[in-house]
């Protein structure tokens, strides 16, 4: 991915978040712990969806395109549910998280 392509993708994602900001909760304090960070679940879900396609990627561009395709299918409700799960994640910090 070239720098220009990355910037274009970044702008697209930022625009998507701007358009859906009324349905998403913004956190000013991003957690540093991976078990608290919902992005870990998001990356895992995107990886699983890309694998289910059973399409071998020939190179990084193919892989990026597959992941981007799955990203564009994301439902704002899924993202909101990840954020809503934070209180349970925080409560169980120091113990095992059941996810």
C-alpha positions in Angstrom: 0.0 0.0 0.0 1.4 3.3 -1.0 1.3 6.3 1.4 -1.3 8.0 -0.8 -3.5 4.8 -0.7 -3.1 4.6 3.1 -4.1 8.3 3.5 -7.1 7.7 1.2 -8.1 4.7 3.3 -7.6 6.6 6.5 -9.8 9.4 5.3 -12.5 7.0 4.2 -12.5 5.3 7.6 -12.5 8.7 9.4 -15.5 9.8 7.2 -17.3 6.5 8.1 -16.8 7.2 11.8 -18.0 10.8 11.4 -21.2 9.6 9.6 -21.9 7.0 12.3 -20.7 9.0 15.3 -24.3 9.5 16.6 -24.5 5.7 17.1 -21.0 5.1 18.5 -19.7 5.9 21.9 -16.4 7.8 21.8 -13.9 7.0 24.6 -11.3 9.7 25.5 -9.3 7.1 27.5 -8.1 4.3 25.3 -7.2 1.2 27.3 -3.6 -0.1 27.0 -4.4 -3.6 28.0 -5.3 -5.9 25.1 -7.9 -7.7 27.2 -9.7 -4.4 27.7 -9.2 -3.1 24.2 -12.2 -4.0 21.9 -10.1 -3.5 18.8 -8.6 -6.9 19.5 -12.0 -8.5 19.1 -12.6 -6.5 15.9 -9.3 -7.6 14.4 -10.1 -11.2 15.2 -13.5 -11.0 13.7 -12.2 -9.4 10.5 -9.5 -12.2 10.3 -12.1 -14.9 10.7 -14.4 -13.4 8.1 -11.5 -13.1 5.6 -10.5 -16.8 6.3 -14.1 -18.0 5.7 -14.0 -16.6 2.2 -11.6 -19.4 1.3 -9.9 -17.0 -1.1 -6.1 -17.3 -1.0 -4.5 -13.9 -1.2 -1.7 -13.8 -3.6 -0.1 -10.8 -2.0 -0.6 -8.1 0.6 -2.9 -6.1 -1.7 -5.2 -9.0 -2.0 -5.2 -9.5 1.7 -5.9 -5.8 2.3 -8.7 -5.9 -0.2 -10.3 -8.9 1.5 -10.1 -7.3 5.0 -11.3 -3.9 3.6 -14.3 -5.7 2.0 -15.2 -7.2 5.4 -14.6 -3.9 7.1 -17.1 -2.2 4.9 -19.7 -4.8 5.8 -19.4 -4.0 9.5 -22.6 -3.1 11.3 -22.4 -0.1 13.7 -24.3 -2.3 16.3 -21.4 -4.8 16.4 -19.0 -2.0 17.1 -21.3 -0.5 19.8 -21.6 -3.9 21.4 -17.9 -4.2 21.7 -17.7 -0.8 23.4 -20.7 -1.6 25.6 -18.8 -4.7 26.8 -16.1 -2.5 28.4 -17.6 -2.3 31.9 -17.6 -6.1 32.1 -14.0 -6.2 30.9 -13.0 -3.6 33.4 -14.7 -5.5 36.3 -12.9 -8.7 35.4 -9.5 -7.0 35.0 -7.0 -9.1 36.9 -9.0 -12.2 36.3 -10.1 -14.3 33.3 -12.3 -12.5 30.8 -15.1 -14.8 29.4 -15.1 -13.8 25.8 
